[in-house]
Structures are given as structure tokens and as C-alpha cells.
Amino acid sequence: MKAEFTKAGPKYDYTGAHVTLEHEGRTLLGTLVHICPEENLCIVRHFNGEQWPVNPSLGRLEILERTYEAVS
């Protein structure tokens, strides 16, 4: 599923969610560790702890599981 947004930003705190991204013919799989709202970019790490080779926007990521919480 794709991330949901409101006018103020992401509808949920997706930090900690497992995500995928198609990049250069490969499917990257990892854990979302930080969302930078000022730059609209995410930091994602592979399960071995290495950072992804790209910092995608939240809208480009496919969220695999519901491990996030609603923003109050």
C-alpha cells in the first residue's frame, strides 16, 4: 500500500515500517528509519543495517506492513 497524506503531511508515523522500492531494475527491501519533512525524503536501511543507495520520497515507497502509528 502507498502512504496516506493529509494537508499537513503524512497521515501516520510510518517510522519502523517495512518498505520496498523499485530502483534500477531491482526491488529494494528495508525498514524506514527516518522521514525528513523539510526535504520530503526518507532514510531507509536494509535489514543488514546498511543504508539504501537512494533517499526516496515517502510517496514512492510501498508500505508492506502496518507497523506505524497514527499522528496525533
All heavy atoms as TSV, in Angstrom:
chain	resi	resn	atom	element	x	y	z
A	1	MET	N	N	0.834	-1.177	0.000
A	1	MET	CA	C	0.000	0.000	0.000
A	1	MET	C	C	0.880	1.242	0.000
A	1	MET	O	O	2.021	1.196	0.441
A	1	MET	CB	C	-0.942	-0.008	1.194
A	1	MET	CG	C	-0.313	0.368	2.497
A	1	MET	SD	S	-1.569	0.422	3.774
A	1	MET	CE	C	-0.891	1.655	4.794
A	2	LYS	N	N	0.352	2.314	-0.494
A	2	LYS	CA	C	1.069	3.587	-0.515
A	2	LYS	C	C	0.763	4.371	0.756
A	2	LYS	O	O	-0.261	4.168	1.408
A	2	LYS	CB	C	0.657	4.412	-1.737
A	2	LYS	CG	C	1.103	3.811	-3.041
A	2	LYS	CD	C	2.602	3.881	-3.169
A	2	LYS	CE	C	3.053	3.409	-4.528
A	2	LYS	NZ	N	4.479	3.442	-4.676
A	3	ALA	N	N	1.654	5.280	1.115
A	3	ALA	CA	C	1.467	6.131	2.287
A	3	ALA	C	C	0.270	7.061	2.061
A	3	ALA	O	O	-0.001	7.472	0.941
A	3	ALA	CB	C	2.723	6.949	2.541
A	4	GLU	N	N	-0.426	7.375	3.146
A	4	GLU	CA	C	-1.556	8.299	3.087
A	4	GLU	C	C	-1.107	9.654	3.623
A	4	GLU	O	O	-0.316	9.727	4.560
A	4	GLU	CB	C	-2.715	7.778	3.931
A	4	GLU	CG	C	-3.287	6.468	3.418
A	4	GLU	CD	C	-4.409	5.957	4.309
A	4	GLU	OE1	O	-5.232	6.793	4.754
A	4	GLU	OE2	O	-4.444	4.758	4.571
A	5	PHE	N	N	-1.637	10.723	3.005
A	5	PHE	CA	C	-1.245	12.071	3.386
A	5	PHE	C	C	-2.464	12.928	3.715
A	5	PHE	O	O	-3.561	12.674	3.228
A	5	PHE	CB	C	-0.479	12.742	2.231
A	5	PHE	CG	C	0.840	12.089	1.945
A	5	PHE	CD1	C	0.934	11.055	1.026
A	5	PHE	CD2	C	1.984	12.514	2.585
A	5	PHE	CE1	C	2.149	10.458	0.750
A	5	PHE	CE2	C	3.204	11.920	2.323
A	5	PHE	CZ	C	3.283	10.895	1.398
A	6	THR	N	N	-2.234	13.947	4.548
A	6	THR	CA	C	-3.212	15.000	4.800
A	6	THR	C	C	-2.582	16.296	4.306
A	6	THR	O	O	-1.444	16.296	3.839
A	6	THR	CB	C	-3.545	15.128	6.308
A	6	THR	OG1	O	-2.360	15.558	6.990
A	6	THR	CG2	C	-4.037	13.813	6.894
A	7	LYS	N	N	-3.275	17.407	4.443
A	7	LYS	CA	C	-2.702	18.692	4.037
A	7	LYS	C	C	-1.468	19.041	4.869
A	7	LYS	O	O	-0.596	19.755	4.412
A	7	LYS	CB	C	-3.743	19.798	4.172
A	7	LYS	CG	C	-4.846	19.693	3.161
A	7	LYS	CD	C	-5.841	20.815	3.331
A	7	LYS	CE	C	-6.958	20.641	2.314
A	7	LYS	NZ	N	-7.969	21.690	2.438
A	8	ALA	N	N	-1.405	18.541	6.094
A	8	ALA	CA	C	-0.295	18.849	6.994
A	8	ALA	C	C	0.896	17.900	6.830
A	8	ALA	O	O	1.935	18.115	7.424
A	8	ALA	CB	C	-0.780	18.800	8.436
A	9	GLY	N	N	0.740	16.838	6.050
A	9	GLY	CA	C	1.838	15.887	5.870
A	9	GLY	C	C	1.334	14.465	5.940
A	9	GLY	O	O	0.154	14.195	5.709
A	10	PRO	N	N	2.224	13.519	6.303
A	10	PRO	CA	C	1.804	12.114	6.384
A	10	PRO	C	C	0.701	11.912	7.419
A	10	PRO	O	O	0.720	12.519	8.489
A	10	PRO	CB	C	3.076	11.385	6.806
A	10	PRO	CG	C	4.191	12.291	6.444
A	10	PRO	CD	C	3.643	13.682	6.567
A	11	LYS	N	N	-0.264	11.059	7.083
A	11	LYS	CA	C	-1.387	10.784	7.988
A	11	LYS	C	C	-0.933	9.962	9.184
A	11	LYS	O	O	-1.501	10.050	10.257
A	11	LYS	CB	C	-2.476	10.044	7.218
A	11	LYS	CG	C	-3.739	9.825	7.992
A	11	LYS	CD	C	-4.831	9.231	7.119
A	11	LYS	CE	C	-6.113	9.055	7.883
A	11	LYS	NZ	N	-7.158	8.489	7.025
A	12	TYR	N	N	0.094	9.121	8.993
A	12	TYR	CA	C	0.602	8.252	10.052
A	12	TYR	C	C	2.095	8.447	10.205
A	12	TYR	O	O	2.768	8.965	9.315
A	12	TYR	CB	C	0.335	6.777	9.710
A	12	TYR	CG	C	-1.117	6.461	9.484
A	12	TYR	CD1	C	-1.626	6.327	8.201
A	12	TYR	CD2	C	-1.986	6.301	10.550
A	12	TYR	CE1	C	-2.962	6.037	7.980
A	12	TYR	CE2	C	-3.326	6.010	10.347
A	12	TYR	CZ	C	-3.805	5.880	9.062
A	12	TYR	OH	O	-5.125	5.602	8.852
A	13	ASP	N	N	2.615	7.983	11.338
A	13	ASP	CA	C	4.066	7.935	11.536
A	13	ASP	C	C	4.524	6.589	11.003
A	13	ASP	O	O	4.328	5.563	11.641
A	13	ASP	CB	C	4.410	8.089	13.017
A	13	ASP	CG	C	5.901	8.032	13.268
A	13	ASP	OD1	O	6.686	7.989	12.289
A	13	ASP	OD2	O	6.290	8.029	14.447
A	14	TYR	N	N	5.102	6.579	9.821
A	14	TYR	CA	C	5.498	5.340	9.172
A	14	TYR	C	C	6.877	4.846	9.607
A	14	TYR	O	O	7.353	3.834	9.102
A	14	TYR	CB	C	5.487	5.528	7.648
A	14	TYR	CG	C	4.105	5.743	7.091
A	14	TYR	CD1	C	3.651	7.013	6.759
A	14	TYR	CD2	C	3.239	4.675	6.903
A	14	TYR	CE1	C	2.385	7.209	6.241
A	14	TYR	CE2	C	1.969	4.858	6.387
A	14	TYR	CZ	C	1.548	6.129	6.056
A	14	TYR	OH	O	0.290	6.312	5.553
A	15	THR	N	N	7.518	5.528	10.531
A	15	THR	CA	C	8.828	5.114	11.003
A	15	THR	C	C	8.751	3.690	11.554
A	15	THR	O	O	7.868	3.366	12.345
A	15	THR	CB	C	9.335	6.069	12.104
A	15	THR	OG1	O	9.335	7.390	11.591
A	15	THR	CG2	C	10.728	5.689	12.556
A	16	GLY	N	N	9.656	2.824	11.108
A	16	GLY	CA	C	9.684	1.436	11.545
A	16	GLY	C	C	8.963	0.486	10.603
A	16	GLY	O	O	9.066	-0.726	10.754
A	17	ALA	N	N	8.242	1.026	9.625
A	17	ALA	CA	C	7.513	0.172	8.681
A	17	ALA	C	C	8.477	-0.490	7.704
A	17	ALA	O	O	9.505	0.075	7.342
A	17	ALA	CB	C	6.488	0.995	7.917
A	18	HIS	N	N	8.152	-1.690	7.277
A	18	HIS	CA	C	8.913	-2.372	6.231
A	18	HIS	C	C	8.417	-1.861	4.892
A	18	HIS	O	O	7.211	-1.770	4.666
A	18	HIS	CB	C	8.747	-3.880	6.336
A	18	HIS	CG	C	9.306	-4.432	7.594
A	18	HIS	ND1	N	8.880	-5.599	8.145
A	18	HIS	CD2	C	10.261	-3.963	8.436
A	18	HIS	CE1	C	9.543	-5.841	9.254
A	18	HIS	NE2	N	10.383	-4.846	9.453
A	19	VAL	N	N	9.358	-1.514	4.011
A	19	VAL	CA	C	9.011	-0.883	2.741
A	19	VAL	C	C	9.794	-1.498	1.585
A	19	VAL	O	O	10.832	-2.137	1.799
A	19	VAL	CB	C	9.284	0.642	2.790
A	19	VAL	CG1	C	8.395	1.317	3.816
A	19	VAL	CG2	C	10.738	0.935	3.078
A	20	THR	N	N	9.290	-1.289	0.359
A	20	THR	CA	C	10.008	-1.692	-0.843
A	20	THR	C	C	10.044	-0.515	-1.806
A	20	THR	O	O	9.238	0.409	-1.715
A	20	THR	CB	C	9.351	-2.888	-1.569
A	20	THR	OG1	O	8.063	-2.508	-2.021
A	20	THR	CG2	C	9.264	-4.099	-0.667
A	21	LEU	N	N	11.001	-0.583	-2.752
A	21	LEU	CA	C	11.129	0.432	-3.786
A	21	LEU	C	C	11.790	-0.204	-4.996
A	21	LEU	O	O	12.798	-0.914	-4.861
A	21	LEU	CB	C	11.997	1.596	-3.293
A	21	LEU	CG	C	12.335	2.678	-4.323
A	21	LEU	CD1	C	11.105	3.497	-4.662
A	21	LEU	CD2	C	13.450	3.567	-3.810
A	22	GLU	N	N	11.217	0.019	-6.176
A	22	GLU	CA	C	11.851	-0.409	-7.421
A	22	GLU	C	C	12.930	0.617	-7.755
A	22	GLU	O	O	12.653	1.808	-7.850
A	22	GLU	CB	C	10.826	-0.479	-8.552
A	22	GLU	CG	C	9.767	-1.542	-8.353
A	22	GLU	CD	C	10.330	-2.958	-8.370
A	22	GLU	OE1	O	11.279	-3.226	-9.137
A	22	GLU	OE2	O	9.815	-3.786	-7.598
A	23	HIS	N	N	14.186	0.144	-7.904
A	23	HIS	CA	C	15.312	1.050	-8.172
A	23	HIS	C	C	16.298	0.374	-9.112
A	23	HIS	O	O	16.863	-0.672	-8.778
A	23	HIS	CB	C	15.999	1.419	-6.858
A	23	HIS	CG	C	17.210	2.278	-7.016
A	23	HIS	ND1	N	17.136	3.582	-7.430
A	23	HIS	CD2	C	18.520	2.014	-6.832
A	23	HIS	CE1	C	18.353	4.091	-7.476
A	23	HIS	NE2	N	19.210	3.153	-7.121
A	24	GLU	N	N	16.477	0.955	-10.289
A	24	GLU	CA	C	17.431	0.464	-11.291
A	24	GLU	C	C	17.254	-1.022	-11.578
A	24	GLU	O	O	18.215	-1.799	-11.607
A	24	GLU	CB	C	18.867	0.770	-10.862
A	24	GLU	CG	C	19.169	2.254	-10.787
A	24	GLU	CD	C	20.594	2.561	-10.385
A	24	GLU	OE1	O	21.375	1.636	-10.073
A	24	GLU	OE2	O	20.920	3.758	-10.374
A	25	GLY	N	N	16.001	-1.446	-11.752
A	25	GLY	CA	C	15.708	-2.828	-12.094
A	25	GLY	C	C	15.736	-3.802	-10.929
A	25	GLY	O	O	15.553	-4.997	-11.117
A	26	ARG	N	N	15.941	-3.311	-9.732
A	26	ARG	CA	C	15.960	-4.161	-8.530
A	26	ARG	C	C	14.867	-3.713	-7.578
A	26	ARG	O	O	14.430	-2.569	-7.606
A	26	ARG	CB	C	17.309	-4.046	-7.808
A	26	ARG	CG	C	18.475	-4.451	-8.623
A	26	ARG	CD	C	19.809	-4.289	-7.909
A	26	ARG	NE	N	19.715	-3.961	-6.498
A	26	ARG	CZ	C	20.627	-3.266	-5.834
A	26	ARG	NH1	N	21.672	-2.795	-6.442
A	26	ARG	NH2	N	20.491	-3.030	-4.558
A	27	THR	N	N	14.446	-4.622	-6.717
A	27	THR	CA	C	13.498	-4.277	-5.663
A	27	THR	C	C	14.264	-4.186	-4.356
A	27	THR	O	O	14.818	-5.177	-3.881
A	27	THR	CB	C	12.386	-5.341	-5.539
A	27	THR	OG1	O	11.693	-5.426	-6.783
A	27	THR	CG2	C	11.399	-4.965	-4.438
A	28	LEU	N	N	14.321	-2.972	-3.803
A	28	LEU	CA	C	14.976	-2.777	-2.508
A	28	LEU	C	C	13.965	-3.058	-1.404
A	28	LEU	O	O	12.804	-2.671	-1.505
A	28	LEU	CB	C	15.489	-1.345	-2.386
A	28	LEU	CG	C	16.490	-0.881	-3.436
A	28	LEU	CD1	C	16.829	0.586	-3.201
A	28	LEU	CD2	C	17.739	-1.728	-3.406
A	29	LEU	N	N	14.409	-3.715	-0.350
A	29	LEU	CA	C	13.569	-4.056	0.790
A	29	LEU	C	C	14.266	-3.571	2.043
A	29	LEU	O	O	15.474	-3.771	2.214
A	29	LEU	CB	C	13.380	-5.575	0.850
A	29	LEU	CG	C	12.610	-6.166	2.009
A	29	LEU	CD1	C	11.162	-5.701	1.989
A	29	LEU	CD2	C	12.672	-7.676	1.967
A	30	GLY	N	N	13.540	-2.879	2.918
A	30	GLY	CA	C	14.182	-2.367	4.121
A	30	GLY	C	C	13.190	-1.835	5.134
A	30	GLY	O	O	11.979	-2.002	4.999
A	31	THR	N	N	13.754	-1.170	6.153
A	31	THR	CA	C	12.982	-0.584	7.242
A	31	THR	C	C	13.138	0.928	7.198
A	31	THR	O	O	14.260	1.436	7.132
A	31	THR	CB	C	13.474	-1.109	8.604
A	31	THR	OG1	O	13.375	-2.530	8.613
A	31	THR	CG2	C	12.653	-0.551	9.746
A	32	LEU	N	N	12.035	1.637	7.241
A	32	LEU	CA	C	12.040	3.100	7.228
A	32	LEU	C	C	12.502	3.588	8.596
A	32	LEU	O	O	11.871	3.300	9.610
A	32	LEU	CB	C	10.632	3.603	6.917
A	32	LEU	CG	C	10.410	5.089	6.811
A	32	LEU	CD1	C	11.296	5.698	5.751
A	32	LEU	CD2	C	8.961	5.358	6.500
A	33	VAL	N	N	13.631	4.323	8.633
A	33	VAL	CA	C	14.157	4.767	9.920
A	33	VAL	C	C	13.938	6.247	10.204
A	33	VAL	O	O	13.939	6.666	11.355
A	33	VAL	CB	C	15.664	4.433	10.081
A	33	VAL	CG1	C	15.869	2.946	10.199
A	33	VAL	CG2	C	16.497	4.998	8.962
A	34	HIS	N	N	13.741	7.061	9.132
A	34	HIS	CA	C	13.538	8.497	9.368
A	34	HIS	C	C	12.859	9.129	8.163
A	34	HIS	O	O	13.177	8.805	7.024
A	34	HIS	CB	C	14.882	9.190	9.621
A	34	HIS	CG	C	14.760	10.659	9.860
A	34	HIS	ND1	N	14.228	11.188	11.005
A	34	HIS	CD2	C	15.097	11.715	9.078
A	34	HIS	CE1	C	14.244	12.514	10.924
A	34	HIS	NE2	N	14.768	12.858	9.757
A	35	ILE	N	N	11.938	10.049	8.441
A	35	ILE	CA	C	11.300	10.844	7.392
A	35	ILE	C	C	11.655	12.297	7.654
A	35	ILE	O	O	11.365	12.819	8.722
A	35	ILE	CB	C	9.767	10.675	7.405
A	35	ILE	CG1	C	9.394	9.222	7.217
A	35	ILE	CG2	C	9.133	11.545	6.332
A	35	ILE	CD1	C	7.928	8.931	7.481
A	36	CYS	N	N	12.303	12.933	6.702
A	36	CYS	CA	C	12.677	14.341	6.825
A	36	CYS	C	C	11.603	15.191	6.148
A	36	CYS	O	O	11.576	15.274	4.922
A	36	CYS	CB	C	14.039	14.585	6.186
A	36	CYS	SG	S	14.561	16.291	6.346
A	37	PRO	N	N	10.702	15.819	6.905
A	37	PRO	CA	C	9.595	16.552	6.299
A	37	PRO	C	C	10.037	17.791	5.521
A	37	PRO	O	O	9.409	18.164	4.541
A	37	PRO	CB	C	8.709	16.937	7.484
A	37	PRO	CG	C	9.588	16.867	8.672
A	37	PRO	CD	C	10.656	15.852	8.363
A	38	GLU	N	N	11.136	18.425	5.917
A	38	GLU	CA	C	11.593	19.624	5.227
A	38	GLU	C	C	12.045	19.300	3.805
A	38	GLU	O	O	11.829	20.064	2.884
A	38	GLU	CB	C	12.751	20.297	5.983
A	38	GLU	CG	C	12.372	20.846	7.345
A	38	GLU	CD	C	12.442	19.775	8.428
A	38	GLU	OE1	O	13.168	18.773	8.263
A	38	GLU	OE2	O	11.754	19.942	9.439
A	39	GLU	N	N	12.704	18.164	3.621
A	39	GLU	CA	C	13.221	17.791	2.314
A	39	GLU	C	C	12.337	16.772	1.604
A	39	GLU	O	O	12.600	16.420	0.462
A	39	GLU	CB	C	14.634	17.230	2.457
A	39	GLU	CG	C	15.616	18.235	3.020
A	39	GLU	CD	C	16.985	17.632	3.234
A	39	GLU	OE1	O	17.221	16.491	2.805
A	39	GLU	OE2	O	17.817	18.305	3.850
A	40	ASN	N	N	11.313	16.241	2.297
A	40	ASN	CA	C	10.411	15.231	1.755
A	40	ASN	C	C	11.174	13.977	1.316
A	40	ASN	O	O	10.880	13.392	0.282
A	40	ASN	CB	C	9.578	15.803	0.612
A	40	ASN	CG	C	8.429	14.884	0.225
A	40	ASN	OD1	O	7.927	14.141	1.061
A	40	ASN	ND2	N	8.023	14.913	-1.014
A	41	LEU	N	N	12.182	13.600	2.094
A	41	LEU	CA	C	12.968	12.405	1.799
A	41	LEU	C	C	12.984	11.475	3.002
A	41	LEU	O	O	12.827	11.900	4.140
A	41	LEU	CB	C	14.414	12.788	1.439
A	41	LEU	CG	C	14.576	13.655	0.193
A	41	LEU	CD1	C	16.042	14.031	0.032
A	41	LEU	CD2	C	14.068	12.941	-1.037
A	42	CYS	N	N	13.207	10.178	2.716
A	42	CYS	CA	C	13.237	9.162	3.770
A	42	CYS	C	C	14.613	8.514	3.829
A	42	CYS	O	O	15.296	8.374	2.814
A	42	CYS	CB	C	12.218	8.067	3.474
A	42	CYS	SG	S	10.528	8.648	3.400
A	43	ILE	N	N	14.993	8.098	5.018
A	43	ILE	CA	C	16.189	7.278	5.195
A	43	ILE	C	C	15.700	5.867	5.476
A	43	ILE	O	O	14.899	5.648	6.391
A	43	ILE	CB	C	17.068	7.785	6.344
A	43	ILE	CG1	C	17.590	9.188	6.010
A	43	ILE	CG2	C	18.219	6.822	6.603
A	43	ILE	CD1	C	18.372	9.840	7.127
A	44	VAL	N	N	16.169	4.930	4.663
A	44	VAL	CA	C	15.756	3.533	4.784
A	44	VAL	C	C	17.005	2.676	4.877
A	44	VAL	O	O	18.007	2.935	4.213
A	44	VAL	CB	C	14.907	3.097	3.565
A	44	VAL	CG1	C	14.404	1.672	3.740
A	44	VAL	CG2	C	13.733	4.051	3.348
A	45	ARG	N	N	16.956	1.654	5.717
A	45	ARG	CA	C	18.088	0.737	5.868
A	45	ARG	C	C	17.671	-0.668	5.453
A	45	ARG	O	O	16.561	-1.102	5.717
A	45	ARG	CB	C	18.578	0.711	7.304
A	45	ARG	CG	C	19.139	2.044	7.761
A	45	ARG	CD	C	20.039	1.877	8.963
A	45	ARG	NE	N	20.554	3.158	9.403
A	45	ARG	CZ	C	21.631	3.742	8.897
A	45	ARG	NH1	N	22.299	3.154	7.946
A	45	ARG	NH2	N	22.037	4.910	9.341
A	46	HIS	N	N	18.630	-1.358	4.801
A	46	HIS	CA	C	18.443	-2.781	4.521
A	46	HIS	C	C	18.396	-3.499	5.871
A	46	HIS	O	O	18.817	-2.959	6.896
A	46	HIS	CB	C	19.626	-3.334	3.716
A	46	HIS	CG	C	19.733	-2.786	2.330
A	46	HIS	ND1	N	18.868	-3.118	1.326
A	46	HIS	CD2	C	20.638	-1.923	1.796
A	46	HIS	CE1	C	19.231	-2.498	0.217
A	46	HIS	NE2	N	20.291	-1.753	0.476
A	47	PHE	N	N	17.958	-4.737	5.872
A	47	PHE	CA	C	17.866	-5.489	7.127
A	47	PHE	C	C	19.229	-5.821	7.710
A	47	PHE	O	O	19.351	-6.156	8.878
A	47	PHE	CB	C	17.024	-6.747	6.935
A	47	PHE	CG	C	15.594	-6.412	6.601
A	47	PHE	CD1	C	15.020	-6.831	5.427
A	47	PHE	CD2	C	14.812	-5.658	7.461
A	47	PHE	CE1	C	13.711	-6.518	5.106
A	47	PHE	CE2	C	13.507	-5.325	7.162
A	47	PHE	CZ	C	12.956	-5.761	5.982
A	48	ASN	N	N	20.306	-5.696	6.908
A	48	ASN	CA	C	21.653	-5.915	7.434
A	48	ASN	C	C	22.232	-4.644	8.045
A	48	ASN	O	O	23.368	-4.622	8.489
A	48	ASN	CB	C	22.586	-6.457	6.348
A	48	ASN	CG	C	22.847	-5.463	5.237
A	48	ASN	OD1	O	22.350	-4.343	5.255
A	48	ASN	ND2	N	23.623	-5.884	4.247
A	49	GLY	N	N	21.460	-3.547	8.048
A	49	GLY	CA	C	21.881	-2.307	8.678
A	49	GLY	C	C	22.449	-1.269	7.734
A	49	GLY	O	O	22.637	-0.119	8.127
A	50	GLU	N	N	22.731	-1.634	6.473
A	50	GLU	CA	C	23.276	-0.676	5.520
A	50	GLU	C	C	22.175	0.246	5.003
A	50	GLU	O	O	21.048	-0.174	4.789
A	50	GLU	CB	C	23.897	-1.403	4.325
A	50	GLU	CG	C	25.125	-2.193	4.671
A	50	GLU	CD	C	25.692	-2.913	3.450
A	50	GLU	OE1	O	25.279	-2.603	2.306
A	50	GLU	OE2	O	26.535	-3.797	3.646
A	51	GLN	N	N	22.537	1.509	4.775
A	51	GLN	CA	C	21.578	2.471	4.237
A	51	GLN	C	C	21.362	2.200	2.752
A	51	GLN	O	O	22.265	1.788	2.047
A	51	GLN	CB	C	22.096	3.889	4.435
A	51	GLN	CG	C	21.079	4.944	4.074
A	51	GLN	CD	C	21.517	6.326	4.509
A	51	GLN	OE1	O	22.228	6.468	5.490
A	51	GLN	NE2	N	21.084	7.325	3.781
A	52	TRP	N	N	20.132	2.453	2.290
A	52	TRP	CA	C	19.822	2.301	0.870
A	52	TRP	C	C	20.682	3.243	0.041
A	52	TRP	O	O	21.097	4.309	0.532
A	52	TRP	CB	C	18.363	2.628	0.626
A	52	TRP	CG	C	17.409	1.503	0.869
A	52	TRP	CD1	C	17.672	0.296	1.448
A	52	TRP	CD2	C	16.027	1.488	0.539
A	52	TRP	NE1	N	16.539	-0.461	1.492
A	52	TRP	CE2	C	15.508	0.248	0.939
A	52	TRP	CE3	C	15.182	2.398	-0.049
A	52	TRP	CZ2	C	14.178	-0.106	0.754
A	52	TRP	CZ3	C	13.855	2.056	-0.230
A	52	TRP	CH2	C	13.366	0.819	0.164
A	53	PRO	N	N	20.910	2.922	-1.243
A	53	PRO	CA	C	21.708	3.801	-2.104
A	53	PRO	C	C	20.973	5.080	-2.515
A	53	PRO	O	O	21.574	5.976	-3.094
A	53	PRO	CB	C	21.996	2.932	-3.332
A	53	PRO	CG	C	20.896	1.924	-3.362
A	53	PRO	CD	C	20.534	1.676	-1.920
A	54	VAL	N	N	19.689	5.183	-2.220
A	54	VAL	CA	C	18.889	6.375	-2.524
A	54	VAL	C	C	18.092	6.764	-1.291
A	54	VAL	O	O	17.849	5.945	-0.408
A	54	VAL	CB	C	17.905	6.132	-3.696
A	54	VAL	CG1	C	18.643	5.869	-4.971
A	54	VAL	CG2	C	16.957	4.998	-3.393
A	55	ASN	N	N	17.702	8.035	-1.229
A	55	ASN	CA	C	16.800	8.525	-0.190
A	55	ASN	C	C	15.501	8.924	-0.880
A	55	ASN	O	O	15.350	10.067	-1.322
A	55	ASN	CB	C	17.390	9.722	0.553
A	55	ASN	CG	C	18.589	9.342	1.389
A	55	ASN	OD1	O	18.695	8.232	1.875
A	55	ASN	ND2	N	19.509	10.264	1.536
A	56	PRO	N	N	14.547	7.977	-0.996
A	56	PRO	CA	C	13.320	8.250	-1.755
A	56	PRO	C	C	12.330	9.105	-0.973
A	56	PRO	O	O	12.404	9.212	0.243
A	56	PRO	CB	C	12.750	6.846	-1.975
A	56	PRO	CG	C	13.204	6.092	-0.777
A	56	PRO	CD	C	14.574	6.630	-0.459
A	57	SER	N	N	11.383	9.688	-1.702
A	57	SER	CA	C	10.286	10.383	-1.036
A	57	SER	C	C	9.324	9.320	-0.489
A	57	SER	O	O	9.269	8.198	-0.994
A	57	SER	CB	C	9.559	11.308	-2.002
A	57	SER	OG	O	8.912	10.557	-2.994
A	58	LEU	N	N	8.577	9.677	0.525
A	58	LEU	CA	C	7.640	8.736	1.149
A	58	LEU	C	C	6.598	8.254	0.150
A	58	LEU	O	O	6.197	7.093	0.168
A	58	LEU	CB	C	6.964	9.393	2.351
A	58	LEU	CG	C	6.001	8.542	3.158
A	58	LEU	CD1	C	6.695	7.289	3.712
A	58	LEU	CD2	C	5.395	9.345	4.290
A	59	GLY	N	N	6.179	9.101	-0.757
A	59	GLY	CA	C	5.168	8.736	-1.740
A	59	GLY	C	C	5.610	7.664	-2.725
A	59	GLY	O	O	4.784	7.000	-3.333
A	60	ARG	N	N	6.913	7.482	-2.911
A	60	ARG	CA	C	7.425	6.463	-3.834
A	60	ARG	C	C	7.506	5.077	-3.203
A	60	ARG	O	O	7.646	4.084	-3.899
A	60	ARG	CB	C	8.829	6.840	-4.312
A	60	ARG	CG	C	8.843	8.014	-5.256
A	60	ARG	CD	C	10.228	8.275	-5.808
A	60	ARG	NE	N	10.747	7.099	-6.492
A	60	ARG	CZ	C	12.046	6.834	-6.639
A	60	ARG	NH1	N	12.948	7.662	-6.161
A	60	ARG	NH2	N	12.440	5.755	-7.276
A	61	LEU	N	N	7.444	5.002	-1.872
A	61	LEU	CA	C	7.624	3.727	-1.176
A	61	LEU	C	C	6.337	2.911	-1.124
A	61	LEU	O	O	5.245	3.458	-1.012
A	61	LEU	CB	C	8.104	3.965	0.258
A	61	LEU	CG	C	9.464	4.643	0.391
A	61	LEU	CD1	C	9.739	4.949	1.861
A	61	LEU	CD2	C	10.553	3.780	-0.198
A	62	GLU	N	N	6.494	1.610	-1.161
A	62	GLU	CA	C	5.385	0.675	-0.960
A	62	GLU	C	C	5.490	0.179	0.485
A	62	GLU	O	O	6.509	-0.403	0.872
A	62	GLU	CB	C	5.493	-0.484	-1.949
A	62	GLU	CG	C	4.346	-1.443	-1.910
A	62	GLU	CD	C	3.061	-0.847	-2.479
A	62	GLU	OE1	O	3.120	0.032	-3.353
A	62	GLU	OE2	O	1.991	-1.282	-2.023
A	63	ILE	N	N	4.473	0.427	1.297
A	63	ILE	CA	C	4.468	0.036	2.702
A	63	ILE	C	C	3.994	-1.415	2.787
A	63	ILE	O	O	2.917	-1.748	2.304
A	63	ILE	CB	C	3.522	0.929	3.543
A	63	ILE	CG1	C	3.767	2.419	3.256
A	63	ILE	CG2	C	3.622	0.601	5.017
A	63	ILE	CD1	C	5.064	2.979	3.716
A	64	LEU	N	N	4.794	-2.292	3.416
A	64	LEU	CA	C	4.457	-3.705	3.451
A	64	LEU	C	C	3.626	-4.129	4.650
A	64	LEU	O	O	2.867	-5.067	4.574
A	64	LEU	CB	C	5.733	-4.551	3.423
A	64	LEU	CG	C	6.540	-4.476	2.145
A	64	LEU	CD1	C	7.741	-5.396	2.235
A	64	LEU	CD2	C	5.682	-4.843	0.954
A	65	GLU	N	N	3.824	-3.485	5.768
A	65	GLU	CA	C	3.056	-3.900	6.940
A	65	GLU	C	C	2.672	-2.706	7.776
A	65	GLU	O	O	3.303	-1.665	7.691
A	65	GLU	CB	C	3.813	-4.919	7.786
A	65	GLU	CG	C	5.090	-4.404	8.402
A	65	GLU	CD	C	5.763	-5.455	9.247
A	65	GLU	OE1	O	6.069	-6.533	8.753
A	65	GLU	OE2	O	5.997	-5.158	10.419
A	66	ARG	N	N	1.665	-2.865	8.574
A	66	ARG	CA	C	1.140	-1.753	9.362
A	66	ARG	C	C	1.832	-1.678	10.715
A	66	ARG	O	O	1.247	-1.988	11.736
A	66	ARG	CB	C	-0.354	-1.900	9.504
A	66	ARG	CG	C	-1.034	-1.869	8.136
A	66	ARG	CD	C	-2.487	-1.903	8.299
A	66	ARG	NE	N	-2.875	-0.698	9.011
A	66	ARG	CZ	C	-3.772	0.159	8.600
A	66	ARG	NH1	N	-4.417	-0.052	7.497
A	66	ARG	NH2	N	-4.061	1.228	9.299
A	67	THR	N	N	3.087	-1.231	10.716
A	67	THR	CA	C	3.840	-1.097	11.959
A	67	THR	C	C	3.959	0.361	12.375
A	67	THR	O	O	4.787	0.711	13.189
A	67	THR	CB	C	5.252	-1.684	11.785
A	67	THR	OG1	O	5.880	-1.045	10.682
A	67	THR	CG2	C	5.215	-3.175	11.569
A	68	TYR	N	N	3.133	1.220	11.812
A	68	TYR	CA	C	3.209	2.649	12.080
A	68	TYR	C	C	2.027	3.052	12.956
A	68	TYR	O	O	1.095	2.296	13.152
A	68	TYR	CB	C	3.202	3.440	10.765
A	68	TYR	CG	C	2.105	2.999	9.840
A	68	TYR	CD1	C	0.834	3.525	9.957
A	68	TYR	CD2	C	2.329	2.033	8.882
A	68	TYR	CE1	C	-0.193	3.096	9.124
A	68	TYR	CE2	C	1.302	1.616	8.041
A	68	TYR	CZ	C	0.059	2.149	8.164
A	68	TYR	OH	O	-0.946	1.735	7.351
A	69	GLU	N	N	2.081	4.267	13.493
A	69	GLU	CA	C	1.027	4.752	14.375
A	69	GLU	C	C	0.424	6.028	13.813
A	69	GLU	O	O	1.077	6.781	13.096
A	69	GLU	CB	C	1.613	5.052	15.755
A	69	GLU	CG	C	2.169	3.812	16.449
A	69	GLU	CD	C	2.753	4.156	17.804
A	69	GLU	OE1	O	2.530	5.273	18.288
A	69	GLU	OE2	O	3.424	3.294	18.365
A	70	ALA	N	N	-0.817	6.274	14.185
A	70	ALA	CA	C	-1.489	7.493	13.753
A	70	ALA	C	C	-0.817	8.688	14.409
A	70	ALA	O	O	-0.394	8.638	15.554
A	70	ALA	CB	C	-2.961	7.466	14.137
A	71	VAL	N	N	-0.675	9.785	13.664
A	71	VAL	CA	C	-0.117	11.017	14.206
A	71	VAL	C	C	-1.223	11.747	14.927
A	71	VAL	O	O	-2.319	11.911	14.428
A	71	VAL	CB	C	0.441	11.888	13.051
A	71	VAL	CG1	C	0.949	13.211	13.590
A	71	VAL	CG2	C	1.523	11.153	12.295
A	72	SER	N	N	-0.934	12.189	16.177
A	72	SER	CA	C	-1.987	12.876	16.921
A	72	SER	C	C	-1.977	14.354	16.707
A	72	SER	O	O	-1.131	14.966	16.255
A	72	SER	CB	C	-1.883	12.628	18.396
A	72	SER	OG	O	-0.719	12.106	18.847
